């Protein structure tokens, strides 16, 4: 889902940054990152600094942050969209009709 958003907007001064809140480090998150195979930036935040900075408590969660570091769209649980619910959990693919919902 986020790859599709990134692909659609990467030339529009827009970034997708995924942050894995994984206190056990890269190896634990690596399986999921490799499966998603993103071309956007993925950070491993072992100390949950991003969550603390933006007061995020739910995982997964999506926020829109402007170039000044301010949240400009309220936080929402990333799994709250039908497109997310339709995702194939084995290969992380989203059907085209569901991807249009996000």
Protein Blocks (a to p, Z undefined) as FASTA:
>chain_A
ZZmmmmmmmmnopacddddddfkbjmlmmmmmmmnopabdcdddfkommmmmnopabdcd
dddddfkopafbdcddfklpfklmmpcfklopacfklmmmZZ
